[in-house]
Amino acid sequence: MLKGFTHARLACGCRITFREGVEGSPVVVVVADKSPQCASTLHVAGLPLFDTRESLRPSTRLGPPEEEEYEEEG
């Protein structure tokens, strides 16, 4: 069960709500009402704005090459 805030208003005027998440995500942020003044194409009423499941996935990017150990001469 969620504790604390249930909704908030963003600086662009959009209203968001916090819902209980699904497997792997404790909280989902959903755009409840999109403001007519909002210029963000990412804000779509009824769709999740932020879902932590994506951030918990392992990275698909290649990391920096591992450096081999070296020995000093002498």
N, CA, C and O atoms as a GROMACS GRO file, in nm:
protein
  296
    1MET      N    1   0.084  -0.118   0.000
    1MET     CA    2   0.000   0.000   0.000
    1MET      C    3   0.088   0.124   0.000
    1MET      O    4   0.192   0.128   0.066
    2LEU      N    5   0.046   0.225  -0.076
    2LEU     CA    6   0.121   0.350  -0.084
    2LEU      C    7   0.095   0.436   0.038
    2LEU      O    8  -0.016   0.441   0.090
    3LYS      N    9   0.200   0.504   0.084
    3LYS     CA   10   0.187   0.595   0.197
    3LYS      C   11   0.237   0.731   0.152
    3LYS      O   12   0.332   0.740   0.074
    4GLY      N   13   0.174   0.837   0.198
    4GLY     CA   14   0.220   0.971   0.163
    4GLY      C   15   0.140   1.031   0.050
    4GLY      O   16   0.017   1.025   0.050
    5PHE      N   17   0.210   1.089  -0.047
    5PHE     CA   18   0.145   1.159  -0.156
    5PHE      C   19   0.066   1.064  -0.246
    5PHE      O   20   0.109   0.952  -0.271
    6THR      N   21  -0.048   1.110  -0.294
    6THR     CA   22  -0.127   1.032  -0.390
    6THR      C   23  -0.130   1.099  -0.526
    6THR      O   24  -0.150   1.032  -0.627
    7HIS      N   25  -0.109   1.232  -0.530
    7HIS     CA   26  -0.105   1.304  -0.656
    7HIS      C   27  -0.019   1.430  -0.641
    7HIS      O   28   0.013   1.472  -0.530
    8ALA      N   29   0.018   1.488  -0.756
    8ALA     CA   30   0.099   1.610  -0.756
    8ALA      C   31   0.075   1.684  -0.887
    8ALA      O   32   0.025   1.626  -0.984
    9ARG      N   33   0.111   1.812  -0.890
    9ARG     CA   34   0.101   1.891  -1.011
    9ARG      C   35   0.242   1.932  -1.053
    9ARG      O   36   0.319   1.984  -0.972
   10LEU      N   37   0.274   1.908  -1.179
   10LEU     CA   38   0.406   1.942  -1.231
   10LEU      C   39   0.411   2.090  -1.269
   10LEU      O   40   0.308   2.156  -1.277
   11ALA      N   41   0.532   2.141  -1.292
   11ALA     CA   42   0.550   2.282  -1.329
   11ALA      C   43   0.480   2.315  -1.461
   11ALA      O   44   0.439   2.429  -1.482
   12CYS      N   45   0.467   2.218  -1.550
   12CYS     CA   46   0.402   2.241  -1.679
   12CYS      C   47   0.250   2.247  -1.666
   12CYS      O   48   0.182   2.286  -1.760
   13GLY      N   49   0.196   2.209  -1.550
   13GLY     CA   50   0.053   2.212  -1.527
   13GLY      C   51  -0.013   2.076  -1.529
   13GLY      O   52  -0.129   2.063  -1.491
   14CYS      N   53   0.059   1.973  -1.571
   14CYS     CA   54   0.003   1.838  -1.574
   14CYS      C   55  -0.014   1.785  -1.432
   14CYS      O   56   0.063   1.818  -1.343
   15ARG      N   57  -0.115   1.702  -1.413
   15ARG     CA   58  -0.140   1.641  -1.282
   15ARG      C   59  -0.100   1.494  -1.291
   15ARG      O   60  -0.140   1.423  -1.384
   16ILE      N   61  -0.021   1.448  -1.194
   16ILE     CA   62   0.023   1.308  -1.192
   16ILE      C   63  -0.031   1.239  -1.068
   16ILE      O   64  -0.059   1.303  -0.967
   17THR      N   65  -0.046   1.108  -1.078
   17THR     CA   66  -0.086   1.027  -0.963
   17THR      C   67   0.016   0.917  -0.944
   17THR      O   68   0.087   0.879  -1.037
   18PHE      N   69   0.022   0.866  -0.823
   18PHE     CA   70   0.112   0.758  -0.789
   18PHE      C   71   0.029   0.633  -0.766
   18PHE      O   72  -0.064   0.634  -0.684
   19ARG      N   73   0.062   0.526  -0.836
   19ARG     CA   74  -0.013   0.401  -0.822
   19ARG      C   75   0.081   0.292  -0.776
   19ARG      O   76   0.202   0.298  -0.793
   20GLU      N   77   0.020   0.191  -0.716
   20GLU     CA   78   0.101   0.075  -0.676
   20GLU      C   79   0.154   0.010  -0.801
   20GLU      O   80   0.083  -0.005  -0.901
   21GLY      N   81   0.278  -0.029  -0.795
   21GLY     CA   82   0.342  -0.089  -0.911
   21GLY      C   83   0.308  -0.235  -0.928
   21GLY      O   84   0.230  -0.294  -0.852
   22VAL      N   85   0.368  -0.291  -1.030
   22VAL     CA   86   0.353  -0.432  -1.057
   22VAL      C   87   0.484  -0.501  -1.022
   22VAL      O   88   0.570  -0.440  -0.957
   23GLU      N   89   0.500  -0.622  -1.063
   23GLU     CA   90   0.620  -0.700  -1.029
   23GLU      C   91   0.747  -0.624  -1.066
   23GLU      O   92   0.765  -0.585  -1.181
   24GLY      N   93   0.832  -0.603  -0.969
   24GLY     CA   94   0.960  -0.538  -0.993
   24GLY      C   95   0.956  -0.386  -0.986
   24GLY      O   96   1.060  -0.322  -1.001
   25SER      N   97   0.840  -0.327  -0.963
   25SER     CA   98   0.829  -0.182  -0.957
   25SER      C   99   0.736  -0.144  -0.842
   25SER      O  100   0.616  -0.171  -0.850
   26PRO      N  101   0.788  -0.083  -0.736
   26PRO     CA  102   0.703  -0.052  -0.621
   26PRO      C  103   0.601   0.059  -0.648
   26PRO      O  104   0.492   0.055  -0.592
   27VAL      N  105   0.636   0.158  -0.731
   27VAL     CA  106   0.547   0.271  -0.758
   27VAL      C  107   0.552   0.304  -0.907
   27VAL      O  108   0.658   0.301  -0.969
   28VAL      N  109   0.435   0.337  -0.963
   28VAL     CA  110   0.426   0.382  -1.101
   28VAL      C  111   0.368   0.522  -1.100
   28VAL      O  112   0.265   0.546  -1.036
   29VAL      N  113   0.432   0.614  -1.171
   29VAL     CA  114   0.384   0.752  -1.182
   29VAL      C  115   0.306   0.763  -1.312
   29VAL      O  116   0.360   0.735  -1.420
   30VAL      N  117   0.178   0.804  -1.303
   30VAL     CA  118   0.091   0.811  -1.420
   30VAL      C  119   0.042   0.954  -1.438
   30VAL      O  120   0.007   1.021  -1.341
   31VAL      N  121   0.041   1.002  -1.564
   31VAL     CA  122  -0.014   1.134  -1.594
   31VAL      C  123  -0.166   1.123  -1.588
   31VAL      O  124  -0.227   1.059  -1.674
   32ALA      N  125  -0.227   1.185  -1.488
   32ALA     CA  126  -0.373   1.178  -1.472
   32ALA      C  127  -0.442   1.275  -1.568
   32ALA      O  128  -0.536   1.237  -1.638
   33ASP      N  129  -0.395   1.400  -1.573
   33ASP     CA  130  -0.452   1.502  -1.661
   33ASP      C  131  -0.339   1.580  -1.726
   33ASP      O  132  -0.252   1.632  -1.657
   34LYS      N  133  -0.341   1.587  -1.859
   34LYS     CA  134  -0.241   1.667  -1.930
   34LYS      C  135  -0.292   1.809  -1.942
   34LYS      O  136  -0.407   1.833  -1.980
   35SER      N  137  -0.206   1.904  -1.910
   35SER     CA  138  -0.242   2.045  -1.917
   35SER      C  139  -0.243   2.090  -2.063
   35SER      O  140  -0.157   2.048  -2.141
   36PRO      N  141  -0.337   2.176  -2.102
   36PRO     CA  142  -0.338   2.228  -2.239
   36PRO      C  143  -0.213   2.311  -2.270
   36PRO      O  144  -0.175   2.323  -2.387
   37GLN      N  145  -0.149   2.369  -2.169
   37GLN     CA  146  -0.029   2.450  -2.190
   37GLN      C  147   0.098   2.366  -2.197
   37GLN      O  148   0.204   2.419  -2.232
   38CYS      N  149   0.091   2.238  -2.164
   38CYS     CA  150   0.210   2.154  -2.159
   38CYS      C  151   0.263   2.128  -2.300
   38CYS      O  152   0.189   2.086  -2.389
   39ALA      N  153   0.393   2.153  -2.319
   39ALA     CA  154   0.456   2.134  -2.449
   39ALA      C  155   0.528   1.999  -2.459
   39ALA      O  156   0.578   1.965  -2.566
   40SER      N  157   0.533   1.924  -2.351
   40SER     CA  158   0.606   1.797  -2.351
   40SER      C  159   0.526   1.688  -2.422
   40SER      O  160   0.411   1.662  -2.388
   41THR      N  161   0.589   1.626  -2.520
   41THR     CA  162   0.522   1.516  -2.591
   41THR      C  163   0.527   1.387  -2.510
   41THR      O  164   0.459   1.290  -2.544
   42LEU      N  165   0.606   1.385  -2.403
   42LEU     CA  166   0.616   1.266  -2.318
   42LEU      C  167   0.498   1.256  -2.222
   42LEU      O  168   0.472   1.148  -2.168
   43HIS      N  169   0.428   1.366  -2.199
   43HIS     CA  170   0.314   1.366  -2.107
   43HIS      C  171   0.188   1.330  -2.183
   43HIS      O  172   0.133   1.412  -2.257
   44VAL      N  173   0.141   1.207  -2.166
   44VAL     CA  174   0.018   1.159  -2.230
   44VAL      C  175  -0.075   1.112  -2.118
   44VAL      O  176  -0.038   1.028  -2.037
   45ALA      N  177  -0.196   1.168  -2.115
   45ALA     CA  178  -0.290   1.135  -2.008
   45ALA      C  179  -0.318   0.986  -2.005
   45ALA      O  180  -0.348   0.924  -2.107
   46GLY      N  181  -0.308   0.928  -1.885
   46GLY     CA  182  -0.338   0.787  -1.864
   46GLY      C  183  -0.220   0.693  -1.882
   46GLY      O  184  -0.232   0.574  -1.852
   47LEU      N  185  -0.107   0.743  -1.928
   47LEU     CA  186   0.009   0.657  -1.948
   47LEU      C  187   0.114   0.681  -1.841
   47LEU      O  188   0.125   0.791  -1.788
   48PRO      N  189   0.192   0.577  -1.808
   48PRO     CA  190   0.297   0.593  -1.707
   48PRO      C  191   0.403   0.692  -1.753
   48PRO      O  192   0.443   0.692  -1.870
   49LEU      N  193   0.448   0.773  -1.662
   49LEU     CA  194   0.553   0.870  -1.690
   49LEU      C  195   0.688   0.815  -1.648
   49LEU      O  196   0.789   0.840  -1.713
   50PHE      N  197   0.688   0.740  -1.539
   50PHE     CA  198   0.812   0.684  -1.486
   50PHE      C  199   0.782   0.547  -1.429
   50PHE      O  200   0.689   0.530  -1.350
   51ASP      N  201   0.860   0.450  -1.470
   51ASP     CA  202   0.841   0.314  -1.422
   51ASP      C  203   0.980   0.261  -1.390
   51ASP      O  204   1.065   0.250  -1.478
   52THR      N  205   1.003   0.226  -1.263
   52THR     CA  206   1.138   0.188  -1.222
   52THR      C  207   1.182   0.054  -1.277
   52THR      O  208   1.300   0.020  -1.267
   53ARG      N  209   1.091  -0.024  -1.334
   53ARG     CA  210   1.133  -0.153  -1.388
   53ARG      C  211   1.240  -0.136  -1.494
   53ARG      O  212   1.333  -0.216  -1.502
   54GLU      N  213   1.228  -0.032  -1.576
   54GLU     CA  214   1.327  -0.011  -1.681
   54GLU      C  215   1.464   0.021  -1.622
   54GLU      O  216   1.566  -0.024  -1.675
   55SER      N  217   1.467   0.097  -1.513
   55SER     CA  218   1.595   0.134  -1.455
   55SER      C  219   1.660   0.019  -1.381
   55SER      O  220   1.780   0.024  -1.353
   56LEU      N  221   1.585  -0.085  -1.348
   56LEU     CA  222   1.642  -0.199  -1.277
   56LEU      C  223   1.698  -0.304  -1.372
   56LEU      O  224   1.765  -0.398  -1.328
   57ARG      N  225   1.672  -0.288  -1.501
   57ARG     CA  226   1.726  -0.385  -1.597
   57ARG      C  227   1.878  -0.368  -1.609
   57ARG      O  228   1.929  -0.257  -1.590
   58PRO      N  229   1.948  -0.476  -1.639
   58PRO     CA  230   2.093  -0.460  -1.659
   58PRO      C  231   2.121  -0.377  -1.784
   58PRO      O  232   2.043  -0.379  -1.879
   59SER      N  233   2.229  -0.305  -1.783
   59SER     CA  234   2.265  -0.218  -1.894
   59SER      C  235   2.295  -0.300  -2.019
   59SER      O  236   2.353  -0.408  -2.012
   60THR      N  237   2.255  -0.246  -2.133
   60THR     CA  238   2.285  -0.312  -2.261
   60THR      C  239   2.407  -0.249  -2.327
   60THR      O  240   2.452  -0.296  -2.432
   61ARG      N  241   2.460  -0.144  -2.268
   61ARG     CA  242   2.577  -0.078  -2.324
   61ARG      C  243   2.703  -0.153  -2.285
   61ARG      O  244   2.712  -0.213  -2.178
   62LEU      N  245   2.800  -0.147  -2.373
   62LEU     CA  246   2.929  -0.207  -2.341
   62LEU      C  247   3.004  -0.116  -2.245
   62LEU      O  248   3.006   0.006  -2.263
   63GLY      N  249   3.064  -0.175  -2.146
   63GLY     CA  250   3.141  -0.098  -2.050
   63GLY      C  251   3.279  -0.067  -2.105
   63GLY      O  252   3.314  -0.112  -2.214
   64PRO      N  253   3.357   0.009  -2.032
   64PRO     CA  254   3.494   0.038  -2.076
   64PRO      C  255   3.576  -0.090  -2.077
   64PRO      O  256   3.553  -0.180  -1.996
   65PRO      N  257   3.673  -0.098  -2.167
   65PRO     CA  258   3.755  -0.219  -2.171
   65PRO      C  259   3.832  -0.237  -2.040
   65PRO      O  260   3.883  -0.140  -1.983
   66GLU      N  261   3.839  -0.360  -1.996
   66GLU     CA  262   3.912  -0.387  -1.872
   66GLU      C  263   4.061  -0.377  -1.897
   66GLU      O  264   4.112  -0.426  -1.998
   67GLU      N  265   4.130  -0.313  -1.805
   67GLU     CA  266   4.274  -0.300  -1.819
   67GLU      C  267   4.341  -0.424  -1.764
   67GLU      O  268   4.302  -0.478  -1.660
   68GLU      N  269   4.442  -0.468  -1.837
   68GLU     CA  270   4.516  -0.585  -1.792
   68GLU      C  271   4.615  -0.543  -1.684
   68GLU      O  272   4.664  -0.430  -1.683
   69GLU      N  273   4.643  -0.636  -1.594
   69GLU     CA  274   4.742  -0.606  -1.491
   69GLU      C  275   4.880  -0.602  -1.555
   69GLU      O  276   4.908  -0.675  -1.651
   70TYR      N  277   4.964  -0.518  -1.503
   70TYR     CA  278   5.099  -0.507  -1.558
   70TYR      C  279   5.201  -0.515  -1.446
   70TYR      O  280   5.172  -0.489  -1.329
   71GLU      N  281   5.320  -0.553  -1.485
   71GLU     CA  282   5.429  -0.562  -1.389
   71GLU      C  283   5.532  -0.456  -1.423
   71GLU      O  284   5.560  -0.430  -1.540
   72GLU      N  285   5.588  -0.398  -1.320
   72GLU     CA  286   5.692  -0.298  -1.343
   72GLU      C  287   5.822  -0.368  -1.375
   72GLU      O  288   5.854  -0.473  -1.319
   73GLU      N  289   5.896  -0.308  -1.466
   73GLU     CA  290   6.027  -0.365  -1.500
   73GLU      C  291   6.128  -0.322  -1.396
   73GLU      O  292   6.121  -0.211  -1.342
   74GLY      N  293   6.220  -0.408  -1.370
   74GLY     CA  294   6.327  -0.365  -1.283
   74GLY      C  295   6.355  -0.456  -1.176
   74GLY      O  296   6.444  -0.430  -1.095
   0.00000   0.00000   0.00000
